[in-house]
Amino acid sequence: MRFGVSYNIFNGEEHLIPSIKSIRDSVDYINLVVQYVSNNYSNASEKLFEVLKEIRTSGLVNEIIEYTPTNQAPQLNEYQKRVIGFNSARDNGIDYFATMDADEYYFSYQLNQAKRFLISNSISCAVVPTFLHIKRPIYRSKLRDTTDVCFFTRINHTTKLAFGAPFNANVDPTRRLITSDPNFYFFKENELAMMHMNLVRQDHLKSKLENTPSSKNTKFIKAVKKAYETWEYGNLLEFPGKPQMEIIKVQDFFQIDHLF
């Protein structure tokens, strides 16, 4: 069985290479779907071009695909990028597919165990919980976050990314992988979890907040900014739309804390 991943990229590029390295030995194929202009028509940073040059030079991924956003809802552009990545993986003979963002990390030992579990139990679709990181990689939510992500899904003639389709987990509407095969598994956090560096940025969330699909929701963006800026280690995180979160200090598992 061949496992493949597609990354959706515009910003957060400081995470991209370490994230790829966290999964590279566990997968057979990786593509990047990159846009150099955001859904809100901001230009990508120069750092993104430097990172992509390093990736090309090192041969760290199998394919880099450029995407130009169209004049449609930002979420639909995000969805189209993921569909392009999925189609390319399928065309390259991938049996199990996952879509990822640059700020997402997995522990390789958990990833490899999970892959074996999928195959041995004929699991067609899997979902994993996530843990939120804030300001530095060593600050992480004690308990799992309220959002989940699709893990590897078996590609057959019915498998597709279905925008906003009904789903039995709290997965981003652009990332819902569905298949007619009903053999579904939700990993427990002690089995497998995604470490989400969604609030860990060198620019302190500036590009993320300006270019997120929710950027027009100024009330929400202001609340996120306030939650980020006012949080200090030892305090509960008051993030909009989530219960209070206790943040604990963890090891620098991916050796990236020095970047932040």
C-alpha positions in Angstrom: 0.0 0.0 0.0 1.3 3.5 -0.9 0.6 6.4 1.3 0.5 10.0 0.1 0.0 13.5 1.5 -0.8 16.8 -0.1 0.2 20.1 1.7 -1.9 23.2 1.2 0.5 26.2 1.4 0.4 30.0 1.4 1.9 31.0 4.8 3.3 29.4 7.9 6.3 28.4 5.7 8.6 28.4 8.7 6.9 25.1 9.6 6.9 23.5 6.2 10.2 21.7 6.1 10.1 20.5 9.7 6.5 19.3 9.2 7.5 17.4 6.0 10.5 15.8 7.8 8.1 14.6 10.6 6.3 12.4 8.0 8.7 12.0 5.1 10.0 8.5 6.1 6.4 7.3 6.7 4.9 8.2 3.3 5.6 7.3 -0.3 4.6 10.5 -2.0 4.2 14.2 -1.0 2.9 17.1 -3.1 2.7 20.8 -2.3 -0.2 22.9 -3.7 1.2 26.4 -3.4 -0.3 29.8 -4.0 1.9 33.0 -4.1 -1.1 35.3 -3.8 -3.6 34.8 -1.0 -7.3 34.4 -1.3 -7.4 38.1 -0.2 -4.8 39.0 -2.8 -1.8 39.6 -0.5 1.6 38.5 -1.8 3.4 35.6 -0.2 6.5 36.4 1.8 10.0 36.1 0.4 10.6 33.4 3.0 8.2 31.1 1.2 10.2 31.3 -2.0 13.4 30.5 0.0 11.8 27.5 1.6 10.5 26.1 -1.7 13.9 26.6 -3.2 15.4 24.5 -0.4 12.7 21.9 -0.8 13.4 21.6 -4.6 17.1 21.4 -4.1 16.8 18.7 -1.4 14.2 16.7 -3.3 12.1 16.6 -0.1 8.8 16.3 -2.0 7.7 14.6 -5.2 5.7 17.5 -6.8 5.1 21.2 -6.4 1.9 22.5 -8.0 1.1 26.2 -8.3 -2.5 27.4 -7.6 -3.9 30.8 -8.5 -6.9 31.7 -6.5 -10.1 32.7 -8.3 -12.8 35.3 -7.4 -14.8 33.0 -5.1 -15.3 32.5 -1.4 -11.9 31.9 0.3 -13.0 28.5 1.6 -13.8 27.4 -1.9 -10.2 28.3 -3.0 -8.9 26.2 -0.1 -11.1 23.4 -1.1 -10.0 23.6 -4.7 -6.4 23.4 -3.6 -7.0 20.2 -1.6 -8.9 18.6 -4.5 -5.9 19.3 -6.8 -3.6 17.7 -4.3 -5.9 14.7 -4.0 -6.2 14.2 -7.7 -2.5 14.4 -8.2 -1.9 11.8 -5.4 -4.5 9.5 -7.0 -2.9 9.9 -10.4 0.4 8.9 -8.9 -0.9 5.6 -7.6 -1.5 6.4 -4.0 -3.7 4.0 -2.0 -4.2 6.0 1.2 -4.4 9.8 1.1 -4.3 12.7 3.6 -4.4 16.5 3.2 -2.2 18.6 5.5 -1.2 22.2 6.3 2.3 23.4 6.9 1.8 23.8 10.7 0.8 20.2 11.3 3.1 17.6 12.8 2.9 13.9 13.7 5.1 11.6 15.8 6.6 9.2 13.3 6.3 6.2 15.6 2.6 6.8 16.1 2.2 7.4 12.4 3.8 4.1 11.4 1.7 2.2 14.0 -1.4 3.8 12.7 -0.6 2.9 9.1 -0.2 -0.7 10.1 -3.5 -0.6 12.0 -5.3 0.8 9.0 -4.1 -2.0 6.7 -4.5 -4.9 9.1 -8.0 -3.8 10.0 -9.1 -2.7 6.5 -10.0 0.8 7.7 -11.1 2.9 4.9 -11.4 6.3 6.6 -9.8 7.5 9.8 -10.0 10.7 11.9 -7.5 11.9 14.6 -7.8 14.4 17.4 -5.5 17.4 17.6 -3.6 19.4 20.2 -3.2 23.1 20.0 0.2 24.8 20.4 0.5 28.5 21.1 3.4 31.0 20.8 6.1 28.4 21.0 6.2 24.7 20.2 6.7 23.8 23.8 3.3 25.3 24.9 0.5 22.9 24.2 -3.1 22.3 25.3 -3.2 19.8 28.1 -6.4 18.2 26.6 -7.2 17.6 23.0 -8.6 20.5 21.0 -12.2 20.7 19.8 -11.3 20.2 16.2 -10.3 17.0 14.4 -8.6 16.1 11.1 -9.1 13.4 8.6 -6.2 10.9 8.7 -5.4 8.6 5.8 -8.4 7.6 3.7 -8.4 4.7 1.3 -8.7 5.8 -2.3 -11.2 3.9 -4.4 -13.6 5.0 -7.2 -16.0 6.6 -4.7 -13.4 8.5 -2.5 -13.6 12.3 -2.7 -13.2 15.5 -0.9 -16.7 16.8 -0.3 -17.0 20.4 0.7 -19.2 20.8 3.8 -20.6 17.3 3.5 -22.2 15.8 6.7 -19.4 14.2 8.7 -19.1 12.3 12.0 -16.3 14.4 13.4 -15.5 18.1 13.7 -13.4 18.4 10.6 -12.8 21.5 8.5 -15.4 21.7 5.7 -12.7 21.8 3.1 -11.0 18.6 4.4 -13.8 16.1 4.6 -12.7 12.9 2.8 -15.6 10.5 2.2 -15.9 7.1 0.7 -18.7 4.6 0.3 -16.8 2.0 2.3 -18.2 2.3 5.9 -15.2 1.0 7.8 -14.4 4.1 9.9 -12.1 4.6 12.8 -11.5 7.5 15.2 -8.1 7.3 16.8 -7.8 7.9 20.5 -5.4 10.7 21.5 -3.0 8.2 23.2 -2.9 6.2 19.9 -2.4 9.0 17.4 -2.9 12.8 17.4 -1.9 15.7 15.3 0.2 18.4 16.9 -1.1 21.7 15.5 1.2 24.7 15.6 -1.7 26.9 14.5 -0.9 29.7 17.0 2.9 29.4 16.6 4.2 31.9 14.0 7.4 34.0 13.6 5.2 37.0 12.6 3.0 36.5 15.7 -0.1 35.5 13.5 0.0 38.7 11.3 -0.2 36.9 7.9 -2.5 34.1 9.3 -5.1 36.6 10.6 -5.0 38.8 7.5 -5.4 35.9 5.1 -7.5 33.3 6.9 -10.9 32.5 5.3 -12.4 34.1 8.4 -10.5 37.4 7.9 -13.7 39.3 7.0 -15.2 38.4 10.4 -13.5 41.3 12.2 -15.0 40.6 15.6 -13.6 37.0 15.5 -10.2 38.2 14.3 -10.0 40.8 17.0 -10.9 38.2 19.6 -8.2 35.7 18.3 -5.6 38.5 18.4 -6.5 39.4 21.9 -6.5 35.8 23.1 -3.0 35.3 21.6 -1.5 38.6 22.7 -2.8 38.4 26.3 -2.0 34.8 27.0 1.0 34.0 29.1 2.3 30.7 30.3 0.5 29.8 33.5 -2.8 31.3 32.4 -5.8 29.6 30.8 -6.2 30.3 27.1 -9.5 32.1 26.4 -9.8 31.4 22.7 -13.1 32.4 20.9 -15.5 29.6 20.3 -13.6 27.1 22.5 -13.8 26.3 26.2 -11.0 27.6 28.5 -7.8 25.7 27.7 -5.1 24.7 30.1 -1.7 25.0 28.4 1.2 22.8 29.6 4.9 22.8 28.8 6.1 19.9 26.7 9.3 18.8 25.1 10.6 20.4 21.9 9.8 17.1 20.2 10.3 18.4 16.6 13.5 20.4 17.4 11.9 23.7 16.2 11.5 25.8 19.4 14.7 27.8 18.5 12.8 29.2 15.4 10.3 31.1 17.6 
